[in-house]
Amino acid sequence: MKRIMNITTYPENLAQYHSREELRAYYRGFGLDGLEVVEAGEDTAGILGTEDVIGVHLRFFSCWYCLWTGDTQSLLEEFGSWEEVERQFGGTDREALLRAFRKNLEFARKYHPQYAVFHVSDVFLSEIMTRKFRYSDEEIIDAAAEIVNQVYAEDEGFELLFENLWWPGLTMTRPEITERLLKQIRYPRKGIMLDVGHLMHTNTALRTLDEAADYVREVVGRYQDRSIIRGLHFHQTLSGAYVEDWKKHPLELSGSYDEKSMALKDYFANLDSHRPFTGRTAEELISWLAPEYLVYELSEFDRTKHEALMREITGQKKN
């Protein structure tokens, strides 16, 4: 099992490390094997090396299905104008989506990763709090498979792993949907990157980590073949009570797309805070799931705060 730390190419994130050697010493100091990288800018200082990158987290658009299917009414309802659609996707038709994903594939190829992660989900800003969705899992799964089959037409030398969220698409709560996705994907080396924290969000009744771990086992136990789960994004947020409270009185979103997104910033940070999942319960769950790739996925990139969280995860004390 490879133990991995997530990182982005945001300049502010990479600026926490002065050299490739310093970053390598940092993650190895916690007993980790390498990095999972998200493209969010250019690594002009050459901080990331191919020998450090084990995985790449591919690009993700939260709301894309209406563009792919030509649902103009829903598209403009979400983004407000064609100019905003162009700004978000780099174009105003389905080819813009394909161009964006193909460009991101070029980023992945630079690092020769062992795996790449692809989100399969779609949500409108107005649905994030209400959880009243207009599209079905089946619709999102089928459209995502169409995109993947056009972008990943041949084996790229890495495993292509699909990640669950709690919005329409791949949630992992329905094995028949997971099977429907994997059957349609023509890419030869495919599987699942199970996001443990995201799976918790599908059950707002959870209140303790023991309950959450039992729920993960119950959901994964629905699968006859658990070997499709190749990796874990391992973190936790017990936000069920918070979600249920907000569902009763959701925010009235208005203004531009950016203004509506900013209005949801605090809500989303509390909903999916990516806190460390530690202790015996966590270790027993990891052992039971037995992933090839274990990614400690945190949302904190300030180095001092990140180091404190990594010490919590690994049980290390500061010297």
FIFI-301335 format. One record per residue (C-alpha): x, y, z. Coordinates in pm, 1 decimal. Example, Ala and Ser with C-alpha at 12.3 -4.5 7.8 and 13.67 -1.06 7.14 Angstrom:
<rs>
R       px       py       pz
R   1230.0   -450.0    780.0
R   1367.0   -106.0    714.0
</rs>
This chain:
<rs>
R       px       py       pz
R      0.0      0.0      0.0
R    132.2    342.3    -99.9
R     66.9    626.9    143.9
R     20.0    959.6    -32.6
R    -23.3   1330.9     40.2
R   -234.8   1559.5   -177.1
R    -96.1   1886.4   -314.2
R   -190.0   2141.2   -581.3
R     10.9   2350.7   -823.9
R   -138.8   2673.8   -688.0
R    160.8   2908.1   -656.1
R     69.6   2973.0   -290.6
R     73.7   2599.0   -222.2
R    405.5   2524.8   -392.5
R    562.8   2836.8   -238.5
R    546.2   2658.2     98.7
R    850.4   2458.5    -22.1
R   1174.0   2611.9   -145.5
R   1291.7   2317.9   -351.9
R   1200.2   1974.5   -478.0
R   1430.6   1823.0   -219.2
R   1257.8   2011.2     62.4
R    913.1   1891.8    -44.1
R   1042.9   1535.3    -74.0
R   1196.8   1550.9    272.8
R    868.0   1687.0    408.1
R    641.5   1406.1    288.9
R    900.5   1133.8    349.2
R    939.3   1263.1    702.0
R    583.5   1145.6    764.2
R    652.8    803.6    615.5
R    470.9    882.8    290.4
R    561.6    748.8    -51.2
R    464.3   1040.7   -272.8
R    206.9   1290.7   -392.0
R   -131.3   1320.8   -560.0
R   -132.3   1644.9   -759.2
R   -411.2   1873.9   -879.1
R   -336.3   2111.9  -1166.2
R   -408.8   2469.3  -1054.8
R   -134.3   2670.2  -1220.7
R    218.3   2619.6  -1349.1
R    502.2   2481.5  -1142.0
R    749.5   2743.5  -1261.6
R   1001.7   2663.3   -986.7
R   1012.3   2292.2  -1069.3
R    907.4   2185.3   -719.0
R    730.7   1869.4   -839.4
R    928.3   1583.0   -987.2
R    802.6   1275.0  -1169.4
R    961.4   1060.0   -900.3
R    742.6   1231.4   -639.1
R    406.6   1213.2   -817.9
R    215.6    887.8   -772.8
R   -126.4   1019.4   -871.2
R   -291.0   1308.6  -1053.3
R   -634.5   1438.4   -963.6
R   -793.1   1536.0  -1293.4
R   -994.1   1848.5  -1361.9
R  -1350.6   1872.3  -1236.3
R  -1643.2   2093.9  -1335.5
R  -1925.1   2094.1  -1079.9
R  -2197.1   2168.9  -1339.4
R  -2127.7   2044.1  -1692.3
R  -2408.8   1809.7  -1798.8
R  -2629.3   2090.4  -1934.6
R  -2343.5   2204.8  -2160.5
R  -2276.1   1850.4  -2279.4
R  -2643.6   1786.8  -2363.3
R  -2720.2   2132.5  -2503.3
R  -2968.2   2222.1  -2228.1
R  -2937.2   2595.4  -2293.9
R  -3206.6   2699.8  -2048.2
R  -3039.9   2523.4  -1755.1
R  -2694.1   2635.3  -1867.2
R  -2786.9   3004.0  -1865.9
R  -2986.8   2963.7  -1546.0
R  -2669.6   2841.0  -1375.8
R  -2406.8   3069.2  -1528.3
R  -2610.7   3377.7  -1616.4
R  -2460.4   3456.2  -1956.5
R  -2274.3   3306.3  -2248.2
R  -1971.6   3512.9  -2145.4
R  -1963.5   3332.9  -1811.1
R  -2003.1   2995.0  -1982.6
R  -1705.2   3084.5  -2199.9
R  -1504.6   3190.4  -1894.7
R  -1577.5   2867.6  -1707.0
R  -1528.3   2617.5  -1989.3
R  -1320.5   2797.8  -2250.1
R  -1606.4   2771.9  -2498.7
R  -1981.8   2743.7  -2532.7
R  -2030.5   2394.6  -2674.0
R  -1949.7   2036.8  -2577.7
R  -1617.2   2052.4  -2760.9
R  -1501.3   2300.3  -2497.9
R  -1539.3   2027.5  -2234.8
R  -1337.9   1782.4  -2439.9
R  -1064.4   2040.1  -2501.2
R  -1042.0   2115.5  -2127.9
R  -1013.2   1748.9  -2033.2
R   -760.2   1677.4  -2309.1
R   -546.1   1970.2  -2196.2
R   -558.4   1836.9  -1840.9
R   -452.5   1495.4  -1972.8
R   -139.3   1661.3  -2111.5
R    -64.5   1782.3  -1758.7
R   -104.1   1430.0  -1622.3
R    121.7   1282.7  -1888.1
R    410.9   1507.6  -1777.4
R    433.6   1327.9  -1444.1
R    390.1    966.0  -1558.3
R    157.9    889.1  -1264.6
R     54.1    543.9  -1153.1
R   -309.3    654.2  -1139.5
R   -537.7    946.5  -1225.1
R   -866.3   1040.4  -1054.9
R  -1179.9   1149.9  -1241.6
R  -1489.5   1287.2  -1065.7
R  -1827.2   1162.6  -1192.3
R  -2084.3   1406.5  -1061.2
R  -2294.2   1710.1  -1150.9
R  -2471.3   1970.7   -937.3
R  -2624.1   2315.3   -975.0
R  -2539.7   2576.8   -712.4
R  -2907.7   2595.2   -621.1
R  -2908.7   2220.5   -545.5
R  -2608.2   2209.0   -312.8
R  -2806.5   2290.0      1.7
R  -3152.1   2161.5    -93.7
R  -3029.3   1829.2   -242.6
R  -3326.2   1837.4   -477.2
R  -3162.8   1734.2   -804.2
R  -3292.7   1766.4  -1158.9
R  -3068.9   1502.3  -1318.8
R  -3044.9   1133.2  -1233.3
R  -2741.6    918.6  -1151.8
R  -2798.0    732.8  -1477.6
R  -2791.9   1049.7  -1688.5
R  -2467.5   1173.3  -1534.8
R  -2300.1    831.8  -1550.0
R  -2384.2    782.5  -1917.6
R  -2267.1   1129.6  -2019.5
R  -1944.8   1100.6  -1818.0
R  -1869.8    768.9  -1988.8
R  -1914.3    935.0  -2328.2
R  -1661.3   1202.9  -2235.0
R  -1407.6    961.9  -2086.7
R  -1423.9    733.9  -2389.4
R  -1348.8   1026.9  -2619.5
R  -1066.2   1173.3  -2410.2
R   -903.1    848.3  -2296.8
R   -904.6    657.7  -2622.6
R   -599.0    446.7  -2538.9
R   -404.3    323.8  -2238.7
R   -208.6    619.1  -2099.2
R     15.7    407.2  -1877.8
R   -180.5    476.4  -1559.5
R   -491.7    347.5  -1388.3
R   -803.2    561.6  -1436.7
R   -991.7    572.2  -1107.2
R  -1337.7    723.0  -1065.0
R  -1421.8    918.0   -751.4
R  -1756.6    935.2   -574.6
R  -1936.5   1243.9   -454.3
R  -2279.2   1282.5   -295.0
R  -2445.0   1454.6   -590.7
R  -2598.4   1287.8   -899.9
R  -2355.3   1046.6  -1063.9
R  -2121.9    809.0   -883.7
R  -2208.2    800.8   -511.6
R  -2105.8    437.8   -446.2
R  -2437.8    379.1   -266.4
R  -2581.5    195.9   -568.5
R  -2362.6    -89.9   -697.4
R  -2567.4   -109.8  -1016.7
R  -2470.2    249.1  -1100.2
R  -2101.8    181.7  -1033.4
R  -2122.3   -126.2  -1255.9
R  -2303.5     75.3  -1523.7
R  -2017.0    324.8  -1528.7
R  -1732.7     74.2  -1537.1
R  -1901.9   -136.3  -1804.3
R  -1931.8    162.8  -2035.4
R  -1573.9    284.4  -1987.7
R  -1350.1    138.7  -2257.2
R  -1023.3    239.7  -2089.9
R   -851.2    -91.0  -2001.9
R   -722.9    -16.9  -1651.0
R  -1009.1    129.0  -1452.3
R  -1138.8    122.8  -1098.5
R  -1263.7    331.9   -808.6
R  -1099.3    591.1   -586.2
R  -1333.4    568.5   -287.5
R  -1359.1    901.8   -110.2
R  -1447.3    801.4    244.9
R  -1549.3   1150.8    355.5
R  -1771.2   1197.0     51.0
R  -1941.7    865.6    121.3
R  -2022.6    989.6    472.6
R  -2210.2   1282.7    315.9
R  -2463.2   1044.2    162.8
R  -2597.4    963.8    511.7
R  -2683.7   1273.5    713.5
R  -2786.3   1059.9   1014.5
R  -2420.3    985.1   1099.4
R  -2300.8   1147.9   1421.0
R  -1987.6    954.9   1527.1
R  -1685.9    812.1   1349.4
R  -1780.0    463.3   1464.0
R  -2118.4    507.0   1296.4
R  -1943.9    642.1    986.5
R  -1704.2    346.8    968.3
R  -1993.8    102.5   1006.5
R  -2175.9    284.8    727.1
R  -1873.8    264.3    496.1
R  -1852.0   -111.3    561.5
R  -2225.0   -152.8    498.3
R  -2213.7     33.5    167.7
R  -1895.6   -134.2     42.5
R  -2036.9   -466.6    160.1
R  -2306.7   -432.3   -105.1
R  -2040.0   -499.6   -369.5
R  -1962.3   -855.9   -470.5
R  -1619.7   -749.8   -599.2
R  -1441.8   -506.8   -366.5
R  -1124.3   -525.7   -573.8
R  -1258.9   -246.8   -796.9
R  -1170.7    -10.2   -509.6
R   -807.5     64.7   -585.7
R   -757.7    366.8   -365.4
R   -896.7    577.8    -82.4
R   -923.2    949.5    -34.6
R   -913.5    922.8    341.1
R  -1064.4   1197.8    553.9
R  -1383.8   1268.5    747.1
R  -1646.1   1533.2    807.8
R  -1948.0   1452.1   1023.1
R  -2167.1   1730.2    888.5
R  -2505.5   1555.9    879.2
R  -2673.6   1772.4   1142.7
R  -2535.0   2085.6    975.0
R  -2671.5   1975.3    637.5
R  -3016.6   1891.1    773.5
R  -3040.1   2229.3    943.6
R  -2948.0   2419.4    627.1
R  -3191.7   2216.8    415.8
R  -3474.5   2369.5    619.6
R  -3360.9   2725.5    544.7
R  -3138.7   2727.9    234.1
R  -2975.0   3049.6    121.6
R  -3148.6   3251.3   -148.4
R  -2876.7   3271.9   -412.2
R  -2865.0   3574.2   -640.5
R  -2622.0   3778.4   -844.6
R  -2347.0   3658.3  -1075.6
R  -2212.9   3303.5  -1080.2
R  -1910.7   3413.8   -877.0
R  -2130.8   3591.8   -622.9
R  -2349.1   3284.5   -579.4
R  -2042.0   3064.7   -544.3
R  -1892.1   3293.4   -279.7
R  -2220.5   3290.6    -86.3
R  -2179.9   2912.9    -55.2
R  -1813.0   2919.5     42.3
R  -1857.9   2891.6    419.5
R  -2137.0   2637.3    385.2
R  -1924.7   2414.0    167.2
R  -1618.1   2448.9    389.0
R  -1820.9   2322.8    685.8
R  -1991.9   2053.3    479.4
R  -1673.8   1896.3    339.4
R  -1387.9   2010.4    560.0
R  -1156.2   1711.2    495.5
R  -1052.4   1660.5    857.0
R   -807.8   1385.6    953.6
R   -967.2   1045.9   1016.2
R   -745.5    886.2   1281.5
R   -742.8    632.2   1560.5
R   -818.0    262.6   1583.4
R  -1147.7    297.0   1395.0
R   -965.9    454.1   1100.9
R   -684.8    196.0   1099.4
R   -931.4    -92.4   1113.0
R  -1125.4     54.8    820.8
R   -809.8     98.5    614.2
R   -707.4   -259.0    688.0
R  -1050.9   -389.1    587.4
R  -1059.3   -191.7    261.8
R   -694.2   -276.2    183.5
R   -631.8     -9.0    -84.4
R   -333.3      6.8   -314.7
R   -331.1    387.1   -279.7
R   -408.4    558.8     52.1
R   -435.0    934.6      6.4
R   -449.3   1154.4    315.0
R   -655.1   1423.0    142.2
R   -655.6   1748.1    338.2
R   -789.6   2090.5    239.9
R   -529.0   2281.8    444.2
R   -222.1   2395.0    250.3
R    -60.8   2640.8    491.4
R    251.4   2447.2    579.5
R    242.2   2503.7    955.5
R   -122.0   2399.8    980.6
R    -72.9   2115.2    734.4
R    219.3   1983.1    936.3
R      5.8   1982.6   1252.7
R   -262.8   1780.3   1073.9
R     -6.1   1535.3    934.0
R    134.9   1486.5   1283.5
R   -216.5   1409.7   1402.2
R   -258.7   1152.8   1125.0
R     78.2    985.2   1173.3
R     97.5   1018.0   1550.3
R    426.4   1206.0   1533.3
R    520.7   1460.7   1796.8
R    699.1   1783.6   1712.3
R   1062.4   1785.6   1815.8
</rs>
